[in-house]
Amino acid sequence: MNLRSVDLNLLTVLDALLDEAHVSRAAERVGLSQPAASNALERCRHLFEDRLLERAPGGMLLTPKAQALRGPLKEILGSVSALVGAASADLRTLRQTVRVVMADFPAIIVAHPLHQRLAQRAPGIDLVIQPWQGGEAAQESLSRGQSDLAMSVFPSLGPDFTRRLLLHEHFVVAMRPGHPAIPGFDLQRWLSYPHVLVSGQGATWGPLDELLKEQGLSRRVGIVVPSFVMVPDLLAGSDLISLLPSRCLSMSMARTLHTVAPPIDVQGFPLHLAWHKRRDEDVAVQCVARVLEAVISELQ
Protein backbone atom coordinates (compact mmCIF):
# COMPACT_ATOMS: atom_id res chain seq x y z
CA MET A 1 0.00 0.00 0.00
CA ASN A 2 1.19 3.50 -0.85
CA LEU A 3 1.11 5.48 2.42
CA ARG A 4 0.84 8.74 0.50
CA SER A 5 -2.68 7.68 -0.46
CA VAL A 6 -3.69 7.26 3.19
CA ASP A 7 -4.94 10.13 5.34
CA LEU A 8 -3.12 9.38 8.59
CA ASN A 9 -5.57 11.61 10.49
CA LEU A 10 -7.99 8.72 10.06
CA LEU A 11 -5.97 6.71 12.57
CA THR A 12 -6.70 9.21 15.32
CA VAL A 13 -10.41 9.09 14.55
CA LEU A 14 -10.32 5.31 14.33
CA ASP A 15 -8.63 5.13 17.72
CA ALA A 16 -11.48 7.12 19.26
CA LEU A 17 -14.12 5.08 17.43
CA LEU A 18 -12.68 1.79 18.67
CA ASP A 19 -12.35 3.09 22.23
CA GLU A 20 -15.85 4.54 22.41
CA ALA A 21 -17.73 2.12 20.12
CA HIS A 22 -20.01 5.11 19.62
CA VAL A 23 -19.80 7.57 16.73
CA SER A 24 -21.11 10.65 18.57
CA ARG A 25 -18.83 10.19 21.60
CA ALA A 26 -15.84 9.57 19.35
CA ALA A 27 -16.69 12.71 17.37
CA GLU A 28 -16.81 14.79 20.54
CA ARG A 29 -13.51 13.33 21.74
CA VAL A 30 -11.58 14.30 18.59
CA GLY A 31 -13.42 17.57 17.93
CA LEU A 32 -15.38 16.51 14.83
CA SER A 33 -19.04 16.75 13.93
CA GLN A 34 -21.05 13.55 14.05
CA PRO A 35 -21.40 13.39 10.23
CA ALA A 36 -17.63 13.90 9.83
CA ALA A 37 -16.93 11.04 12.25
CA SER A 38 -19.41 8.81 10.40
CA ASN A 39 -17.66 9.65 7.14
CA ALA A 40 -14.29 8.80 8.73
CA LEU A 41 -15.67 5.44 9.87
CA GLU A 42 -16.77 4.63 6.33
CA ARG A 43 -13.32 5.53 5.01
CA CYS A 44 -11.69 3.34 7.66
CA ARG A 45 -13.98 0.47 6.69
CA HIS A 46 -12.82 0.84 3.11
CA LEU A 47 -9.16 1.14 4.13
CA PHE A 48 -9.18 -1.99 6.32
CA GLU A 49 -11.75 -3.88 4.26
CA ASP A 50 -13.81 -4.63 7.37
CA ARG A 51 -16.97 -3.31 9.04
CA LEU A 52 -14.94 -2.50 12.23
CA LEU A 53 -18.08 -1.47 14.15
CA GLU A 54 -21.36 -3.31 13.80
CA ARG A 55 -24.75 -2.48 15.22
CA ALA A 56 -25.97 -4.76 18.00
CA PRO A 57 -28.71 -4.63 20.65
CA GLY A 58 -27.77 -1.88 23.09
CA GLY A 59 -25.09 -0.24 20.95
CA MET A 60 -22.23 -1.08 18.61
CA LEU A 61 -19.69 -3.89 18.84
CA LEU A 62 -16.14 -4.15 17.54
CA THR A 63 -15.51 -6.82 14.92
CA PRO A 64 -12.70 -9.33 15.56
CA LYS A 65 -10.48 -7.40 13.15
CA ALA A 66 -11.19 -4.15 15.01
CA GLN A 67 -10.25 -5.81 18.30
CA ALA A 68 -6.98 -6.98 16.74
CA LEU A 69 -6.23 -3.46 15.49
CA ARG A 70 -6.54 -1.74 18.89
CA GLY A 71 -3.14 -2.63 20.33
CA PRO A 72 -1.05 -1.90 17.20
CA LEU A 73 -2.99 1.32 16.65
CA LYS A 74 -2.19 2.53 20.19
CA GLU A 75 1.48 1.73 19.67
CA ILE A 76 1.60 3.60 16.35
CA LEU A 77 -0.12 6.70 17.70
CA GLY A 78 2.09 6.65 20.80
CA SER A 79 5.21 6.52 18.63
CA VAL A 80 3.96 9.37 16.44
CA SER A 81 3.17 11.43 19.53
CA ALA A 82 6.67 10.84 20.89
CA LEU A 83 8.22 11.75 17.53
CA VAL A 84 6.27 14.98 17.21
CA GLY A 85 6.87 15.81 20.88
CA ALA A 86 10.61 15.38 20.46
CA ALA A 87 10.52 17.81 17.56
CA SER A 88 8.42 20.26 19.56
CA ALA A 89 10.23 20.22 22.86
CA ASP A 90 9.47 23.88 23.57
CA LEU A 91 6.82 23.40 26.23
CA ARG A 92 5.46 26.90 25.77
CA THR A 93 4.43 26.14 22.18
CA LEU A 94 3.25 22.58 22.77
CA ARG A 95 -0.46 21.94 22.24
CA GLN A 96 -1.79 18.69 23.71
CA THR A 97 -4.43 17.23 26.02
CA VAL A 98 -3.22 15.03 28.88
CA ARG A 99 -5.70 12.78 30.70
CA VAL A 100 -5.04 11.89 34.34
CA VAL A 101 -7.19 9.38 36.21
CA MET A 102 -7.29 9.68 39.99
CA ALA A 103 -9.70 9.54 42.91
CA ASP A 104 -11.07 12.71 44.52
CA PHE A 105 -8.18 12.35 46.95
CA PRO A 106 -5.53 13.22 45.76
CA ALA A 107 -7.31 15.25 43.03
CA ILE A 108 -8.66 17.73 45.57
CA ILE A 109 -5.17 18.67 46.70
CA VAL A 110 -3.22 18.57 43.43
CA ALA A 111 -5.59 19.88 40.74
CA HIS A 112 -5.23 23.58 41.57
CA PRO A 113 -1.41 23.76 41.96
CA LEU A 114 -0.98 21.43 38.96
CA HIS A 115 -3.05 23.74 36.75
CA GLN A 116 -1.27 26.85 38.03
CA ARG A 117 2.19 25.49 37.29
CA LEU A 118 1.27 24.14 33.88
CA ALA A 119 -0.25 27.50 32.96
CA GLN A 120 3.20 29.02 33.50
CA ARG A 121 5.40 26.23 32.15
CA ALA A 122 3.30 24.69 29.37
CA PRO A 123 0.19 26.81 28.79
CA GLY A 124 -0.86 24.76 25.77
CA ILE A 125 -1.33 21.57 27.77
CA ASP A 126 -5.00 20.99 28.58
CA LEU A 127 -5.81 18.68 31.48
CA VAL A 128 -8.63 16.18 31.81
CA ILE A 129 -9.04 14.77 35.33
CA GLN A 130 -10.87 11.48 34.83
CA PRO A 131 -13.03 9.85 37.53
CA TRP A 132 -11.68 6.94 39.52
CA GLN A 133 -13.30 3.56 38.95
CA GLY A 134 -10.78 1.32 40.67
CA GLY A 135 -7.19 0.21 40.18
CA GLU A 136 -7.90 -2.46 37.57
CA ALA A 137 -9.97 -0.04 35.50
CA ALA A 138 -7.20 2.57 35.72
CA GLN A 139 -4.57 0.10 34.51
CA GLU A 140 -6.84 -0.97 31.65
CA SER A 141 -7.43 2.67 30.73
CA LEU A 142 -3.67 3.28 30.58
CA SER A 143 -3.20 0.16 28.49
CA ARG A 144 -5.89 1.19 26.01
CA GLY A 145 -4.60 4.73 25.78
CA GLN A 146 -7.79 6.21 27.24
CA SER A 147 -5.72 7.71 30.07
CA ASP A 148 -2.16 9.04 29.99
CA LEU A 149 -1.36 9.01 33.71
CA ALA A 150 -2.89 7.42 36.81
CA MET A 151 -2.35 8.35 40.44
CA SER A 152 -3.30 5.86 43.13
CA VAL A 153 -2.03 2.87 45.09
CA PHE A 154 -0.58 0.38 42.62
CA PRO A 155 0.96 -2.59 44.50
CA SER A 156 2.37 -3.96 41.26
CA LEU A 157 2.14 -3.35 37.53
CA GLY A 158 3.30 -5.36 34.57
CA PRO A 159 6.44 -4.74 32.48
CA ASP A 160 4.49 -2.51 30.08
CA PHE A 161 4.08 0.18 32.74
CA THR A 162 6.24 2.71 34.56
CA ARG A 163 5.43 3.30 38.25
CA ARG A 164 6.91 5.91 40.58
CA LEU A 165 6.42 6.28 44.31
CA LEU A 166 5.21 9.78 45.18
CA LEU A 167 4.75 9.58 48.96
CA HIS A 168 3.72 7.49 51.93
CA GLU A 169 0.46 8.73 53.42
CA HIS A 170 -0.76 8.24 56.98
CA PHE A 171 -4.15 8.60 58.63
CA VAL A 172 -5.47 10.97 61.28
CA VAL A 173 -8.70 11.01 63.26
CA ALA A 174 -10.66 14.19 62.52
CA MET A 175 -13.58 15.82 64.31
CA ARG A 176 -14.97 19.27 64.94
CA PRO A 177 -13.36 21.59 67.51
CA GLY A 178 -15.16 21.17 70.82
CA HIS A 179 -16.17 17.60 70.07
CA PRO A 180 -17.03 15.74 73.33
CA ALA A 181 -14.54 12.97 72.45
CA ILE A 182 -11.55 15.34 72.59
CA PRO A 183 -10.97 15.44 76.38
CA GLY A 184 -9.03 12.29 77.28
CA PHE A 185 -9.35 10.94 73.73
CA ASP A 186 -8.74 7.20 73.62
CA LEU A 187 -9.98 4.06 71.87
CA GLN A 188 -13.21 3.92 73.85
CA ARG A 189 -14.06 7.56 73.10
CA TRP A 190 -13.18 7.05 69.43
CA LEU A 191 -15.60 4.13 69.12
CA SER A 192 -18.35 5.81 71.14
CA TYR A 193 -19.37 8.11 68.29
CA PRO A 194 -20.61 7.33 64.76
CA HIS A 195 -18.04 7.47 61.97
CA VAL A 196 -18.01 8.80 58.42
CA LEU A 197 -16.88 6.20 55.88
CA VAL A 198 -15.76 7.27 52.41
CA SER A 199 -16.51 4.71 49.71
CA GLY A 200 -16.96 5.32 46.01
CA GLN A 201 -18.86 2.03 45.80
CA GLY A 202 -21.14 2.69 48.77
CA ALA A 203 -19.53 0.00 50.93
CA THR A 204 -20.48 0.04 54.62
CA TRP A 205 -17.42 -1.95 55.68
CA GLY A 206 -13.81 -0.90 55.13
CA PRO A 207 -10.22 -1.85 56.00
CA LEU A 208 -10.56 -0.15 59.40
CA ASP A 209 -13.50 -2.39 60.23
CA GLU A 210 -11.40 -5.43 59.35
CA LEU A 211 -8.65 -4.18 61.65
CA LEU A 212 -11.10 -3.57 64.50
CA LYS A 213 -12.67 -7.00 64.01
CA GLU A 214 -9.25 -8.65 64.43
CA GLN A 215 -9.07 -7.00 67.86
CA GLY A 216 -12.61 -7.95 68.83
CA LEU A 217 -13.84 -4.40 68.33
CA SER A 218 -16.32 -2.64 66.08
CA ARG A 219 -17.52 0.84 65.24
CA ARG A 220 -20.79 2.32 64.10
CA VAL A 221 -20.70 3.82 60.62
CA GLY A 222 -23.18 6.67 60.81
CA ILE A 223 -22.95 7.74 57.17
CA VAL A 224 -21.24 6.57 53.98
CA VAL A 225 -20.30 9.21 51.39
CA PRO A 226 -18.63 8.86 47.97
CA SER A 227 -16.14 11.70 48.33
CA PHE A 228 -13.65 13.09 50.84
CA VAL A 229 -14.83 16.57 49.86
CA MET A 230 -18.09 15.93 51.70
CA VAL A 231 -16.47 14.97 55.01
CA PRO A 232 -15.38 18.33 56.54
CA ASP A 233 -18.87 19.87 56.43
CA LEU A 234 -20.35 16.71 57.93
CA LEU A 235 -17.85 16.79 60.79
CA ALA A 236 -18.21 20.51 61.39
CA GLY A 237 -21.95 20.24 62.01
CA SER A 238 -22.18 17.05 64.06
CA ASP A 239 -20.52 14.67 66.51
CA LEU A 240 -19.41 12.41 63.67
CA ILE A 241 -15.75 11.29 63.56
CA SER A 242 -13.71 10.32 60.51
CA LEU A 243 -10.42 8.63 59.69
CA LEU A 244 -8.82 10.73 56.93
CA PRO A 245 -5.58 10.71 54.94
CA SER A 246 -3.55 13.45 56.61
CA ARG A 247 -3.14 15.50 53.43
CA CYS A 248 -6.89 15.89 53.09
CA LEU A 249 -6.45 18.51 55.79
CA SER A 250 -4.85 20.81 53.21
CA MET A 251 -8.37 21.43 51.88
CA SER A 252 -9.48 24.87 53.07
CA MET A 253 -12.70 23.44 54.50
CA ALA A 254 -10.73 20.91 56.59
CA ARG A 255 -8.12 23.19 58.12
CA THR A 256 -10.24 24.05 61.17
CA LEU A 257 -10.88 20.43 62.15
CA HIS A 258 -9.38 18.98 65.30
CA THR A 259 -7.10 16.01 64.56
CA VAL A 260 -5.39 13.38 66.68
CA ALA A 261 -3.44 10.20 65.95
CA PRO A 262 -5.53 7.03 65.77
CA PRO A 263 -5.60 5.19 69.12
CA ILE A 264 -4.64 1.94 67.36
CA ASP A 265 -1.96 1.25 64.78
CA VAL A 266 -3.54 2.03 61.38
CA GLN A 267 -1.35 1.34 58.38
CA GLY A 268 -0.86 4.14 55.89
CA PHE A 269 -0.47 3.64 52.16
CA PRO A 270 1.88 4.56 49.30
CA LEU A 271 0.74 6.86 46.52
CA HIS A 272 2.05 6.05 43.04
CA LEU A 273 2.08 7.71 39.65
CA ALA A 274 1.89 5.33 36.68
CA TRP A 275 1.76 5.38 32.89
CA HIS A 276 2.15 3.00 29.98
CA LYS A 277 5.68 2.79 28.61
CA ARG A 278 4.50 4.09 25.26
CA ARG A 279 4.22 7.45 27.05
CA ASP A 280 7.85 7.36 28.26
CA GLU A 281 8.92 9.74 25.49
CA ASP A 282 5.72 11.79 25.29
CA VAL A 283 6.90 15.31 26.12
CA ALA A 284 3.55 16.62 27.35
CA VAL A 285 2.76 13.57 29.48
CA GLN A 286 6.23 13.60 31.04
CA CYS A 287 5.91 17.33 31.74
CA VAL A 288 2.66 16.74 33.64
CA ALA A 289 4.26 13.81 35.48
CA ARG A 290 7.21 15.97 36.61
CA VAL A 291 4.93 18.78 37.77
CA LEU A 292 2.75 16.31 39.68
CA GLU A 293 5.83 14.90 41.41
CA ALA A 294 6.94 18.43 42.36
CA VAL A 295 3.50 19.34 43.71
CA ILE A 296 3.31 16.17 45.79
CA SER A 297 6.85 16.56 47.12
CA GLU A 298 5.94 19.97 48.56
CA LEU A 299 3.05 18.44 50.49
CA GLN A 300 5.36 16.18 52.50
C-alpha positions as CSV (number, residue, x, y, z in Angstrom):
1,M,0.0,0.0,0.0
2,N,1.2,3.5,-0.8
3,L,1.1,5.5,2.4
4,R,0.8,8.7,0.5
5,S,-2.7,7.7,-0.5
6,V,-3.7,7.3,3.2
7,D,-4.9,10.1,5.3
8,L,-3.1,9.4,8.6
9,N,-5.6,11.6,10.5
10,L,-8.0,8.7,10.1
11,L,-6.0,6.7,12.6
12,T,-6.7,9.2,15.3
13,V,-10.4,9.1,14.5
14,L,-10.3,5.3,14.3
15,D,-8.6,5.1,17.7
16,A,-11.5,7.1,19.3
17,L,-14.1,5.1,17.4
18,L,-12.7,1.8,18.7
19,D,-12.4,3.1,22.2
20,E,-15.8,4.5,22.4
21,A,-17.7,2.1,20.1
22,H,-20.0,5.1,19.6
23,V,-19.8,7.6,16.7
24,S,-21.1,10.7,18.6
25,R,-18.8,10.2,21.6
26,A,-15.8,9.6,19.4
27,A,-16.7,12.7,17.4
28,E,-16.8,14.8,20.5
29,R,-13.5,13.3,21.7
30,V,-11.6,14.3,18.6
31,G,-13.4,17.6,17.9
32,L,-15.4,16.5,14.8
33,S,-19.0,16.7,13.9
34,Q,-21.0,13.5,14.0
35,P,-21.4,13.4,10.2
36,A,-17.6,13.9,9.8
37,A,-16.9,11.0,12.3
38,S,-19.4,8.8,10.4
39,N,-17.7,9.6,7.1
40,A,-14.3,8.8,8.7
41,L,-15.7,5.4,9.9
42,E,-16.8,4.6,6.3
43,R,-13.3,5.5,5.0
44,C,-11.7,3.3,7.7
45,R,-14.0,0.5,6.7
46,H,-12.8,0.8,3.1
47,L,-9.2,1.1,4.1
48,F,-9.2,-2.0,6.3
49,E,-11.8,-3.9,4.3
50,D,-13.8,-4.6,7.4
51,R,-17.0,-3.3,9.0
52,L,-14.9,-2.5,12.2
53,L,-18.1,-1.5,14.1
54,E,-21.4,-3.3,13.8
55,R,-24.7,-2.5,15.2
56,A,-26.0,-4.8,18.0
57,P,-28.7,-4.6,20.7
58,G,-27.8,-1.9,23.1
59,G,-25.1,-0.2,20.9
60,M,-22.2,-1.1,18.6
61,L,-19.7,-3.9,18.8
62,L,-16.1,-4.2,17.5
63,T,-15.5,-6.8,14.9
64,P,-12.7,-9.3,15.6
65,K,-10.5,-7.4,13.1
66,A,-11.2,-4.2,15.0
67,Q,-10.2,-5.8,18.3
68,A,-7.0,-7.0,16.7
69,L,-6.2,-3.5,15.5
70,R,-6.5,-1.7,18.9
71,G,-3.1,-2.6,20.3
72,P,-1.1,-1.9,17.2
73,L,-3.0,1.3,16.6
74,K,-2.2,2.5,20.2
75,E,1.5,1.7,19.7
76,I,1.6,3.6,16.4
77,L,-0.1,6.7,17.7
78,G,2.1,6.7,20.8
79,S,5.2,6.5,18.6
80,V,4.0,9.4,16.4
81,S,3.2,11.4,19.5
82,A,6.7,10.8,20.9
83,L,8.2,11.7,17.5
84,V,6.3,15.0,17.2
85,G,6.9,15.8,20.9
86,A,10.6,15.4,20.5
87,A,10.5,17.8,17.6
88,S,8.4,20.3,19.6
89,A,10.2,20.2,22.9
90,D,9.5,23.9,23.6
91,L,6.8,23.4,26.2
92,R,5.5,26.9,25.8
93,T,4.4,26.1,22.2
94,L,3.3,22.6,22.8
95,R,-0.5,21.9,22.2
96,Q,-1.8,18.7,23.7
97,T,-4.4,17.2,26.0
98,V,-3.2,15.0,28.9
99,R,-5.7,12.8,30.7
100,V,-5.0,11.9,34.3
101,V,-7.2,9.4,36.2
102,M,-7.3,9.7,40.0
103,A,-9.7,9.5,42.9
104,D,-11.1,12.7,44.5
105,F,-8.2,12.4,46.9
106,P,-5.5,13.2,45.8
107,A,-7.3,15.2,43.0
108,I,-8.7,17.7,45.6
109,I,-5.2,18.7,46.7
110,V,-3.2,18.6,43.4
111,A,-5.6,19.9,40.7
112,H,-5.2,23.6,41.6
113,P,-1.4,23.8,42.0
114,L,-1.0,21.4,39.0
115,H,-3.1,23.7,36.8
116,Q,-1.3,26.9,38.0
117,R,2.2,25.5,37.3
118,L,1.3,24.1,33.9
119,A,-0.2,27.5,33.0
120,Q,3.2,29.0,33.5
121,R,5.4,26.2,32.1
122,A,3.3,24.7,29.4
123,P,0.2,26.8,28.8
124,G,-0.9,24.8,25.8
125,I,-1.3,21.6,27.8
126,D,-5.0,21.0,28.6
127,L,-5.8,18.7,31.5
128,V,-8.6,16.2,31.8
129,I,-9.0,14.8,35.3
130,Q,-10.9,11.5,34.8
131,P,-13.0,9.9,37.5
132,W,-11.7,6.9,39.5
133,Q,-13.3,3.6,39.0
134,G,-10.8,1.3,40.7
135,G,-7.2,0.2,40.2
136,E,-7.9,-2.5,37.6
137,A,-10.0,0.0,35.5
138,A,-7.2,2.6,35.7
139,Q,-4.6,0.1,34.5
140,E,-6.8,-1.0,31.6
141,S,-7.4,2.7,30.7
142,L,-3.7,3.3,30.6
143,S,-3.2,0.2,28.5
144,R,-5.9,1.2,26.0
145,G,-4.6,4.7,25.8
146,Q,-7.8,6.2,27.2
147,S,-5.7,7.7,30.1
148,D,-2.2,9.0,30.0
149,L,-1.4,9.0,33.7
150,A,-2.9,7.4,36.8
151,M,-2.4,8.4,40.4
152,S,-3.3,5.9,43.1
153,V,-2.0,2.9,45.1
154,F,-0.6,0.4,42.6
155,P,1.0,-2.6,44.5
156,S,2.4,-4.0,41.3
157,L,2.1,-3.3,37.5
158,G,3.3,-5.4,34.6
159,P,6.4,-4.7,32.5
160,D,4.5,-2.5,30.1
161,F,4.1,0.2,32.7
162,T,6.2,2.7,34.6
163,R,5.4,3.3,38.3
164,R,6.9,5.9,40.6
165,L,6.4,6.3,44.3
166,L,5.2,9.8,45.2
167,L,4.7,9.6,49.0
168,H,3.7,7.5,51.9
169,E,0.5,8.7,53.4
170,H,-0.8,8.2,57.0
171,F,-4.2,8.6,58.6
172,V,-5.5,11.0,61.3
173,V,-8.7,11.0,63.3
174,A,-10.7,14.2,62.5
175,M,-13.6,15.8,64.3
176,R,-15.0,19.3,64.9
177,P,-13.4,21.6,67.5
178,G,-15.2,21.2,70.8
179,H,-16.2,17.6,70.1
180,P,-17.0,15.7,73.3
181,A,-14.5,13.0,72.4
182,I,-11.5,15.3,72.6
183,P,-11.0,15.4,76.4
184,G,-9.0,12.3,77.3
185,F,-9.4,10.9,73.7
186,D,-8.7,7.2,73.6
187,L,-10.0,4.1,71.9
188,Q,-13.2,3.9,73.8
189,R,-14.1,7.6,73.1
190,W,-13.2,7.0,69.4
191,L,-15.6,4.1,69.1
192,S,-18.3,5.8,71.1
193,Y,-19.4,8.1,68.3
194,P,-20.6,7.3,64.8
195,H,-18.0,7.5,62.0
196,V,-18.0,8.8,58.4
197,L,-16.9,6.2,55.9
198,V,-15.8,7.3,52.4
199,S,-16.5,4.7,49.7
200,G,-17.0,5.3,46.0
201,Q,-18.9,2.0,45.8
202,G,-21.1,2.7,48.8
203,A,-19.5,0.0,50.9
204,T,-20.5,0.0,54.6
205,W,-17.4,-1.9,55.7
206,G,-13.8,-0.9,55.1
207,P,-10.2,-1.8,56.0
208,L,-10.6,-0.1,59.4
209,D,-13.5,-2.4,60.2
210,E,-11.4,-5.4,59.4
211,L,-8.7,-4.2,61.6
212,L,-11.1,-3.6,64.5
213,K,-12.7,-7.0,64.0
214,E,-9.2,-8.6,64.4
215,Q,-9.1,-7.0,67.9
216,G,-12.6,-8.0,68.8
217,L,-13.8,-4.4,68.3
218,S,-16.3,-2.6,66.1
219,R,-17.5,0.8,65.2
220,R,-20.8,2.3,64.1
221,V,-20.7,3.8,60.6
222,G,-23.2,6.7,60.8
223,I,-23.0,7.7,57.2
224,V,-21.2,6.6,54.0
225,V,-20.3,9.2,51.4
226,P,-18.6,8.9,48.0
227,S,-16.1,11.7,48.3
228,F,-13.7,13.1,50.8
229,V,-14.8,16.6,49.9
230,M,-18.1,15.9,51.7
231,V,-16.5,15.0,55.0
232,P,-15.4,18.3,56.5
233,D,-18.9,19.9,56.4
234,L,-20.3,16.7,57.9
235,L,-17.9,16.8,60.8
236,A,-18.2,20.5,61.4
237,G,-22.0,20.2,62.0
238,S,-22.2,17.0,64.1
239,D,-20.5,14.7,66.5
240,L,-19.4,12.4,63.7
241,I,-15.8,11.3,63.6
242,S,-13.7,10.3,60.5
243,L,-10.4,8.6,59.7
244,L,-8.8,10.7,56.9
245,P,-5.6,10.7,54.9
246,S,-3.6,13.5,56.6
247,R,-3.1,15.5,53.4
248,C,-6.9,15.9,53.1
249,L,-6.5,18.5,55.8
250,S,-4.9,20.8,53.2
251,M,-8.4,21.4,51.9
252,S,-9.5,24.9,53.1
253,M,-12.7,23.4,54.5
254,A,-10.7,20.9,56.6
255,R,-8.1,23.2,58.1
256,T,-10.2,24.0,61.2
257,L,-10.9,20.4,62.1
258,H,-9.4,19.0,65.3
259,T,-7.1,16.0,64.6
260,V,-5.4,13.4,66.7
261,A,-3.4,10.2,66.0
262,P,-5.5,7.0,65.8
263,P,-5.6,5.2,69.1
264,I,-4.6,1.9,67.4
265,D,-2.0,1.2,64.8
266,V,-3.5,2.0,61.4
267,Q,-1.3,1.3,58.4
268,G,-0.9,4.1,55.9
269,F,-0.5,3.6,52.2
270,P,1.9,4.6,49.3
271,L,0.7,6.9,46.5
272,H,2.1,6.0,43.0
273,L,2.1,7.7,39.7
274,A,1.9,5.3,36.7
275,W,1.8,5.4,32.9
276,H,2.1,3.0,30.0
277,K,5.7,2.8,28.6
278,R,4.5,4.1,25.3
279,R,4.2,7.4,27.1
280,D,7.8,7.4,28.3
281,E,8.9,9.7,25.5
282,D,5.7,11.8,25.3
283,V,6.9,15.3,26.1
284,A,3.6,16.6,27.4
285,V,2.8,13.6,29.5
286,Q,6.2,13.6,31.0
287,C,5.9,17.3,31.7
288,V,2.7,16.7,33.6
289,A,4.3,13.8,35.5
290,R,7.2,16.0,36.6
291,V,4.9,18.8,37.8
292,L,2.8,16.3,39.7
293,E,5.8,14.9,41.4
294,A,6.9,18.4,42.4
295,V,3.5,19.3,43.7
296,I,3.3,16.2,45.8
297,S,6.8,16.6,47.1
298,E,5.9,20.0,48.6
299,L,3.0,18.4,50.5
300,Q,5.4,16.2,52.5
